[in-house]
Amino acid sequence: MVKTNVSKKLIYPSALLAGILLISFSGVSQPESERKLPVPGTVIVDNEKQEVILSAKVQFPEGKPCIEEFGQRIQAFAGCATAAGGDAKMAGYFVFLVDVPTETVHEALVQLGCRSKVNYSIHEGHKRGGLRPETTADDYLQGDPVVLSVFWKGEDGKWVERAYQDFVTEQTTVGEATIEKPWTPSFVFHGSGAIHKSGTGCIACPCDCPGGIIADNRFPIYDPKPTVRFNMSKAPSVGTQVYVRIRAIASTPE
């Protein structure tokens, strides 16, 4: 891979996907107001901090599952406007709409050293769905763990950052009672959506879905799905410029 040094930033020509630039640079401890943030159409890869930062805008997917009411869905809350060379199939479902293709996000995480361990096409995933007596470890999407957050500059000029799961409440049944609890996903990077060209645009799915590139793999593929509600009151107003941070926990190859 050819690297060109430009003011402490490394530009990777071979990482260009659909005209999108991946910029890698040494991590710094400055507050967000002083750090280099991605302009629309670019992704920042910080190898020292082991994180990827994406540029996104807030939208209100009114009427879609799990928005302001409890429900189940396979679509991510953070996803890309484009995927597989065209408009993302699920772009209208996302709250945080990222302005680079899903394949670029996938490439950025691979650049950090993230590895996919079990990945499937959507078609193959449906064959393996659900918790069954014959379920095995291979019926769960697997890969290196990741942590997501969203940050933005508030109206008072101060930066606000929230963990991805903090925007969401989970509902579950205990005996005959229905309770609300924190959303407690187990996010892993599996890469299926980019590897198998699903075209959904999903980044981080709220269940174990092979349509995106990151999934909550507490349960086997597709079923059971958690019952969750995205609380729009915790997100900034529609149209706000936000940044999605994905921190990777890259494993040592076995």
C-alpha positions in Angstrom: 0.0 0.0 0.0 1.4 3.4 -1.0 1.4 6.1 1.7 1.9 9.8 1.2 2.8 11.9 4.2 0.9 15.1 4.3 1.0 17.2 7.5 1.1 14.1 9.8 -1.8 12.6 7.9 -1.4 9.5 5.8 -3.5 9.3 2.7 -4.2 5.9 1.3 -4.9 6.0 -2.5 -5.6 2.3 -2.6 -8.3 2.7 0.0 -10.4 4.9 -2.2 -13.9 3.5 -2.7 -16.4 5.2 -4.9 -14.3 8.4 -4.7 -14.3 8.4 -0.9 -11.0 9.2 0.9 -9.8 7.4 4.0 -7.5 9.6 6.0 -5.3 8.0 8.7 -3.4 10.0 11.3 -1.7 9.8 14.6 -4.1 10.1 17.5 -4.0 13.3 19.6 -5.5 14.2 23.0 -7.0 17.5 22.0 -10.8 18.1 22.6 -13.0 17.5 19.6 -13.1 21.2 18.8 -9.3 21.1 18.1 -9.1 17.7 16.4 -9.4 16.9 12.8 -12.9 15.8 12.0 -14.1 14.2 8.8 -15.6 16.6 6.2 -18.5 15.1 4.3 -17.3 12.3 2.0 -14.3 11.4 4.1 -13.6 9.0 6.9 -10.9 9.4 9.5 -9.0 6.4 10.6 -7.0 7.0 13.9 -4.6 4.1 14.3 -3.3 5.2 17.6 -6.7 5.4 19.2 -8.0 2.4 17.3 -11.1 4.3 16.1 -12.9 5.3 12.9 -14.8 8.6 12.8 -17.6 9.1 10.3 -19.6 12.2 9.2 -23.4 11.9 9.5 -26.6 13.9 9.6 -29.6 13.3 11.8 -32.9 12.3 10.2 -36.3 11.3 11.8 -37.4 8.0 10.2 -41.0 8.6 11.3 -43.2 5.5 11.2 -40.4 3.0 11.0 -40.1 0.2 13.5 -38.7 1.0 16.9 -38.7 4.8 16.5 -40.4 6.3 19.6 -42.1 3.0 20.3 -41.1 -0.5 21.2 -40.8 -3.0 18.4 -38.4 -5.3 16.6 -36.3 -4.5 13.5 -33.3 -5.7 11.6 -32.3 -2.2 10.3 -29.5 -0.3 12.0 -30.0 3.1 13.7 -26.7 4.3 12.1 -26.2 3.5 8.5 -24.9 4.8 5.1 -26.8 6.6 2.4 -25.1 4.5 -0.3 -24.0 0.9 -0.5 -23.0 -1.7 -3.2 -22.7 1.1 -5.8 -26.1 2.6 -5.4 -28.6 4.1 -2.9 -28.8 2.1 0.3 -31.9 -0.1 0.5 -32.5 0.9 4.2 -31.4 4.5 4.1 -34.9 5.7 5.2 -34.7 3.7 8.4 -31.6 5.3 9.9 -31.4 8.1 12.5 -27.7 8.8 11.8 -27.2 8.9 8.1 -23.5 8.5 7.2 -22.3 10.1 4.0 -19.9 7.4 2.7 -20.7 3.9 1.4 -20.9 1.0 3.8 -17.9 -0.5 1.9 -15.8 2.4 2.9 -16.6 2.0 6.6 -15.8 -1.7 6.2 -12.5 -0.9 4.6 -11.6 1.6 7.4 -12.3 -1.0 10.1 -10.2 -3.6 8.3 -7.4 -0.9 8.1 -7.5 -0.8 11.9 -6.9 -4.5 12.0 -10.5 -5.6 12.7 -11.2 -9.2 11.6 -14.4 -10.9 10.6 -14.6 -14.5 11.9 -18.1 -15.7 10.8 -20.0 -13.9 8.1 -22.9 -14.8 5.7 -25.0 -13.5 2.9 -28.5 -12.6 3.8 -29.8 -15.7 1.9 -27.4 -18.0 3.9 -28.3 -16.2 7.1 -32.0 -17.0 6.7 -31.1 -20.7 6.6 -29.3 -20.4 9.9 -31.8 -18.2 11.7 -33.3 -18.8 15.1 -32.4 -20.6 18.3 -32.8 -24.3 17.7 -31.7 -27.5 19.4 -29.1 -27.9 16.6 -27.8 -24.3 16.9 -24.0 -24.1 16.9 -21.5 -21.3 17.3 -21.4 -20.9 13.6 -25.1 -19.7 13.7 -23.8 -16.5 15.3 -22.1 -13.8 13.4 -18.6 -13.4 14.9 -15.7 -11.0 14.7 -13.7 -8.5 16.7 -15.7 -6.5 19.3 -16.4 -2.8 18.6 -17.9 0.1 20.6 -19.9 2.9 19.0 -20.8 6.4 20.1 -22.2 9.6 18.5 -21.0 13.1 19.2 -21.9 16.6 18.1 -21.5 20.2 19.1 -24.5 21.4 21.2 -26.3 24.7 20.9 -24.2 26.1 23.7 -21.0 25.3 21.8 -20.0 22.4 24.0 -19.5 18.9 22.6 -21.9 16.1 23.6 -21.1 12.4 23.2 -23.4 9.5 23.8 -22.9 5.8 23.5 -24.9 4.2 20.7 -26.9 2.1 23.1 -27.8 5.1 25.3 -30.3 6.3 22.7 -32.2 3.1 23.0 -34.3 1.4 25.7 -34.9 -2.3 25.7 -38.1 -4.2 26.8 -38.2 -7.7 28.1 -40.5 -10.1 29.9 -39.8 -11.5 33.3 -42.4 -14.1 34.2 -45.7 -12.3 33.6 -44.2 -8.9 33.9 -42.9 -6.6 31.1 -40.0 -4.4 32.2 -37.9 -1.7 30.6 -34.1 -2.0 30.9 -30.9 -0.5 29.4 -30.1 -1.8 25.9 -27.1 -4.1 26.4 -25.9 -5.2 23.0 -22.8 -7.2 22.2 -21.5 -5.5 19.1 -19.1 -7.4 16.8 -17.6 -6.6 13.4 -18.5 -9.3 11.0 -18.5 -7.4 7.7 -21.2 -9.5 6.0 -23.0 -6.6 4.3 -19.8 -5.4 2.5 -18.3 -8.8 1.9 -21.5 -10.2 0.3 -22.7 -6.8 -1.2 -26.1 -6.7 0.6 -26.7 -3.1 -0.3 -28.6 -2.3 2.8 -26.4 0.5 4.1 -26.6 -0.8 7.7 -23.7 -0.2 9.9 -24.7 -1.4 13.4 -27.8 -3.6 13.5 -29.9 -4.1 16.7 -29.9 -7.9 16.2 -27.7 -10.6 14.7 -28.3 -9.6 11.1 -25.9 -10.3 8.2 -27.2 -7.3 6.2 -24.9 -4.8 7.9 -21.3 -4.9 9.0 -21.7 -4.8 12.8 -24.3 -6.8 14.7 -25.5 -7.5 18.2 -24.7 -11.2 18.5 -26.3 -11.9 21.9 -28.7 -14.2 20.0 -28.3 -16.3 16.9 -28.8 -14.9 13.4 -32.2 -13.0 13.1 -34.1 -14.6 16.0 -34.9 -13.8 18.7 -34.7 -10.1 18.0 -34.6 -7.7 21.0 -37.6 -5.4 21.6 -36.2 -1.9 21.6 -37.2 1.8 21.3 -35.1 4.6 19.9 -35.7 7.7 21.9 -35.5 10.7 19.5 -35.4 13.1 22.4 -31.9 12.0 23.2 -30.7 12.8 19.7 -30.0 16.3 18.4 -32.5 17.9 16.0 -33.0 16.8 12.5 -30.3 18.0 10.1 -27.7 18.3 12.8 -24.1 17.4 11.8 -23.0 14.6 14.0 -20.0 12.2 14.0 -20.2 8.4 14.6 -17.2 7.0 16.4 -16.4 3.3 16.1 -13.7 2.0 18.5 -12.3 -1.3 17.7 -10.9 -4.0 19.9 -8.7 -5.8 17.4 -7.8 -9.4 18.3 -4.4 -11.0 17.8 -4.6 -13.5 15.0 -4.8 -17.1 16.3 
